[in-house]
C-alpha cells in the first residue's frame, strides 16, 4: 500500500484508531519513522478544524515499529482560545512505539512579519547523484527520488557539516500536505553518514519539526523540494542537527531539529 493510501484511512472524530502499517517501508528491521510520524500528524489534523494549523510537533521514537497492526490515540493537554496542546501515541501490542507533543494554532492578527529563511544554494537536480540501487539503501528510500548536492554520499568518508539536496516522492502524485512534508524531511538519513567509510546503523532519537502556515494546495508530492541539514555537534555515538525543507522557489516549508544515534 502506498503512503497516501494509508493516510486516507485516517478518520475524523476518533480518540483512537486502529491502522495497518504497510509493507514496503522498512528502515533496516524497523518501519520507517517518518511514515509513523506522518500518520500521527495526519491523525491529529483529522480531529480538529482546518483553521488549527499544526505549528510544531516534538517526536520521540520510543521503540522500532514494524509493519502490521498499530493503534493511534491522542489526548488534549490544554485548549486555549487559539492554541491546542495535544499528546499523541502510536502503539503496537500495547507498547508505545512513538510519542509526540503537538501544538496546533489558529492564525491571529499580528504586527510582526518576518519571512522564512531562504533556501541555501543547493544547485539543481541535475548537479548531484541519486542514491545507488544497492542493497545497502533502505527499502523505504526506494519510494523517493534523491539528488545529493550538499555534502557527500553516505558512507563515503567525506566529513563536513552540511548534507542534503533535492527530494520528491518517486511515484505518488498527490497534493502536498503537512504529513507528506514530515515524510520528505525524515526520508533523509542522519547528516553524519557521509563521515563514515563503511555502513553502520544510525537513527533518529528525538525530532522536533515546525511548519510555517502555507497554502500547499498548488504543490504536488512529485515536485522537487530542497533539503539541507547542518551538524551542530556529534560525539560519543550521538549527534545534533538542524535542517530545513524548501519549495523549488526557495520558500521555507519546514524547520527541523534532530538528535540521533550512530553506532560507529
C-alpha positions as CSV (number, residue, x, y, z in Angstrom):
1,X,0.0,0.0,0.0
2,X,1.2,3.5,-0.9
3,X,1.9,6.3,1.6
4,X,-1.2,8.4,0.7
5,X,-3.5,5.3,0.5
6,X,-2.6,4.6,4.2
7,X,-3.1,8.3,5.2
8,X,-6.5,8.2,3.5
9,X,-7.7,5.6,6.0
10,X,-7.4,8.0,8.9
11,X,-10.8,9.0,10.2
12,X,-12.2,12.2,11.8
13,X,-13.8,12.3,15.3
14,X,-11.8,9.4,16.7
15,X,-10.0,9.4,20.1
16,X,-8.2,6.3,18.9
17,X,-7.9,4.4,15.7
18,X,-6.5,1.1,14.5
19,X,-4.3,1.4,11.4
20,X,-2.2,-1.0,9.4
21,X,1.5,-0.1,8.8
22,X,2.1,-1.3,5.3
23,X,4.9,-3.4,3.8
24,X,7.5,-1.8,1.6
25,X,8.6,0.9,4.0
26,X,11.3,-0.8,6.1
27,X,14.2,1.1,7.6
28,X,16.6,-1.7,8.5
29,X,14.5,-4.1,10.6
30,X,12.0,-1.4,11.6
31,X,9.2,0.6,10.0
32,X,10.2,4.0,8.6
33,X,9.9,6.5,11.4
34,X,9.0,9.4,9.1
35,X,5.9,7.4,8.0
36,X,4.9,6.7,11.6
37,X,5.3,10.4,12.5
38,X,3.3,11.4,9.4
39,X,0.4,9.1,10.5
40,X,0.4,10.7,13.9
41,X,0.3,14.2,12.4
42,X,-2.5,13.3,10.0
43,X,-4.4,11.6,12.8
44,X,-4.3,14.8,14.8
45,X,-5.2,17.1,11.9
46,X,-8.2,15.0,11.1
47,X,-9.5,15.5,14.7
48,X,-9.5,19.3,14.7
49,X,-11.0,22.1,12.4
50,X,-8.8,23.1,9.5
51,X,-8.2,26.5,11.0
52,X,-5.9,24.8,13.6
53,X,-2.6,24.6,11.7
54,X,0.0,22.2,13.0
55,X,2.6,24.6,14.3
56,X,5.1,22.2,15.9
57,X,5.5,18.6,16.7
58,X,8.1,17.1,19.1
59,X,8.5,13.4,18.4
60,X,10.3,10.6,20.4
61,X,10.9,7.4,18.7
62,X,10.5,5.2,21.7
63,X,10.8,1.8,20.0
64,X,11.1,0.5,16.5
65,X,7.7,-0.2,14.9
66,X,7.1,-3.0,12.5
67,X,4.7,-3.4,9.6
68,X,1.3,-4.6,10.8
69,X,-1.4,-3.5,13.2
70,X,-1.0,-0.4,15.2
71,X,-3.2,2.0,17.2
72,X,-3.2,5.8,17.2
73,X,-4.6,7.7,20.2
74,X,-4.5,11.3,21.5
75,X,-5.5,13.4,24.5
76,X,-5.8,17.2,24.8
77,X,-3.4,18.6,27.4
78,X,-4.8,22.2,27.2
79,X,-7.1,24.0,24.8
80,X,-6.9,27.8,24.8
81,X,-8.7,30.4,22.7
82,X,-6.3,29.8,19.7
83,X,-3.8,27.1,20.6
84,X,-4.4,23.4,21.4
85,X,-1.7,21.3,23.1
86,X,-2.0,17.6,22.4
87,X,-0.2,14.4,23.2
88,X,-0.4,11.6,20.6
89,X,0.9,8.0,20.7
90,X,1.3,5.1,18.2
91,X,1.3,1.7,19.9
92,X,1.8,-1.9,18.8
93,X,0.7,-4.8,21.1
94,X,0.1,-2.3,23.9
95,X,3.7,-0.9,23.7
96,X,4.4,2.7,22.8
97,X,6.4,3.0,19.5
98,X,6.1,6.7,19.0
99,X,5.1,9.5,21.4
100,X,4.7,13.1,20.4
101,X,3.6,16.5,21.7
102,X,1.9,18.8,19.2
103,X,0.9,22.4,19.1
104,X,-2.0,23.4,16.8
105,X,-2.9,27.0,16.5
106,X,-5.2,29.4,14.7
107,X,-3.8,32.3,12.8
108,X,-4.1,35.7,14.6
109,X,-3.7,39.3,13.5
110,X,-0.1,40.4,14.2
111,X,2.2,43.4,13.6
112,X,5.2,41.1,13.3
113,X,6.0,39.6,9.9
114,X,9.5,38.1,9.1
115,X,9.8,35.9,6.1
116,X,11.3,32.4,6.4
117,X,15.0,31.9,5.7
118,X,15.5,31.2,2.1
119,X,17.0,28.0,0.8
120,X,20.8,27.7,0.6
121,X,22.5,27.3,-2.8
122,X,21.8,23.6,-3.5
123,X,22.5,23.8,-7.2
124,X,20.0,21.9,-9.4
125,X,18.5,18.4,-9.6
126,X,20.9,17.8,-12.5
127,X,24.0,18.6,-10.4
128,X,24.1,15.6,-8.0
129,X,23.7,11.9,-7.9
130,X,20.8,9.9,-6.6
131,X,21.1,7.1,-4.1
132,X,22.6,4.0,-5.7
133,X,20.4,1.0,-6.5
134,X,22.2,-1.1,-3.9
135,X,21.3,-3.5,-1.1
136,X,22.6,-1.0,1.5
137,X,19.8,1.5,0.6
138,X,16.8,1.1,3.0
139,X,13.6,-0.3,1.5
140,X,11.6,2.9,2.3
141,X,14.1,5.1,0.4
142,X,13.1,3.4,-2.9
143,X,9.8,5.3,-2.6
144,X,11.7,8.6,-3.1
145,X,14.0,10.2,-5.7
146,X,17.1,12.0,-4.2
147,X,19.7,14.2,-5.7
148,X,22.6,14.8,-3.3
149,X,24.2,18.2,-4.0
150,X,25.4,19.2,-0.5
151,X,28.0,17.0,1.3
152,X,29.0,13.5,0.2
153,X,27.3,10.2,-0.3
154,X,26.5,8.3,2.9
155,X,29.5,6.1,3.9
156,X,31.9,7.8,1.5
157,X,34.3,9.1,4.2
158,X,33.7,12.8,3.3
159,X,33.4,14.8,6.5
160,X,31.6,18.1,6.5
161,X,28.8,19.9,8.4
162,X,26.1,20.0,5.7
163,X,24.2,17.3,3.9
164,X,21.2,17.4,1.6
165,X,20.0,18.3,-1.9
166,X,16.7,17.6,-3.7
167,X,13.9,15.1,-2.9
168,X,10.4,14.1,-4.1
169,X,8.1,11.1,-3.9
170,X,9.1,8.8,-6.7
171,X,5.7,7.6,-7.9
172,X,2.9,9.3,-5.8
173,X,1.5,12.4,-7.3
174,X,-0.8,13.9,-4.6
175,X,-1.4,17.3,-3.2
176,X,1.3,18.2,-0.8
177,X,0.2,18.0,2.9
178,X,1.9,18.5,6.3
179,X,2.1,14.7,6.7
180,X,3.9,14.4,3.3
181,X,6.3,17.2,4.4
182,X,7.1,15.2,7.5
183,X,7.9,12.1,5.4
184,X,10.0,14.1,3.0
185,X,12.2,15.6,5.8
186,X,12.7,12.3,7.6
187,X,13.5,10.4,4.4
188,X,17.0,11.9,4.6
189,X,19.5,9.9,6.6
190,X,21.3,11.5,9.6
191,X,23.8,14.1,8.3
192,X,26.8,12.3,9.8
193,X,26.6,9.3,7.5
194,X,28.9,10.8,4.8
195,X,31.6,10.9,7.6
196,X,31.7,7.1,7.8
197,X,33.8,5.0,5.5
198,X,31.6,1.9,5.8
199,X,28.0,1.2,6.6
200,X,26.8,1.4,10.2
201,X,23.4,1.8,11.8
202,X,22.1,5.3,12.7
203,X,18.6,6.5,13.5
204,X,16.7,9.5,14.9
205,X,16.2,9.6,18.7
206,X,14.1,12.7,19.1
207,X,12.8,15.1,16.5
208,X,11.1,18.5,16.5
209,X,9.6,19.8,13.3
210,X,7.8,23.1,12.8
211,X,5.6,24.3,10.0
212,X,5.1,27.9,8.7
213,X,1.5,28.3,7.8
214,X,1.5,27.9,4.0
215,X,-1.1,27.2,1.3
216,X,0.0,23.8,0.0
217,X,-2.9,23.2,-2.4
218,X,-1.0,24.0,-5.6
219,X,2.0,21.8,-4.8
220,X,2.4,18.1,-5.6
221,X,4.4,15.4,-3.8
222,X,6.1,14.6,-7.1
223,X,7.5,18.1,-7.3
224,X,11.1,18.5,-6.3
225,X,11.9,20.0,-2.8
226,X,15.1,21.3,-1.4
227,X,16.6,20.0,1.9
228,X,19.8,20.7,3.8
229,X,20.9,19.6,7.3
230,X,23.6,21.3,9.4
231,X,25.5,19.2,12.0
232,X,25.8,21.3,15.2
233,X,27.6,18.6,17.3
234,X,28.4,14.9,17.1
235,X,30.4,12.7,19.5
236,X,30.2,9.6,21.7
237,X,27.7,7.9,19.4
238,X,25.2,10.8,19.4
239,X,24.6,13.9,17.2
240,X,22.6,17.0,16.9
241,X,21.5,18.7,13.7
242,X,19.1,21.3,12.3
243,X,17.6,21.3,8.8
244,X,15.1,22.9,6.5
245,X,12.8,21.9,3.7
246,X,12.1,24.5,0.9
247,X,10.0,24.6,-2.2
248,X,11.8,24.8,-5.5
249,X,11.4,28.6,-5.5
250,X,13.2,28.7,-2.1
251,X,10.2,29.3,0.2
252,X,10.5,27.7,3.6
253,X,8.1,24.8,4.3
254,X,9.5,23.2,7.5
255,X,12.1,23.7,10.2
256,X,13.6,20.6,11.7
257,X,15.9,19.7,14.6
258,X,17.0,16.2,15.4
259,X,19.1,14.3,17.9
260,X,20.3,10.9,16.6
261,X,22.3,7.9,17.4
262,X,25.1,6.4,15.3
263,X,26.7,3.1,16.1
264,X,30.2,3.8,14.7
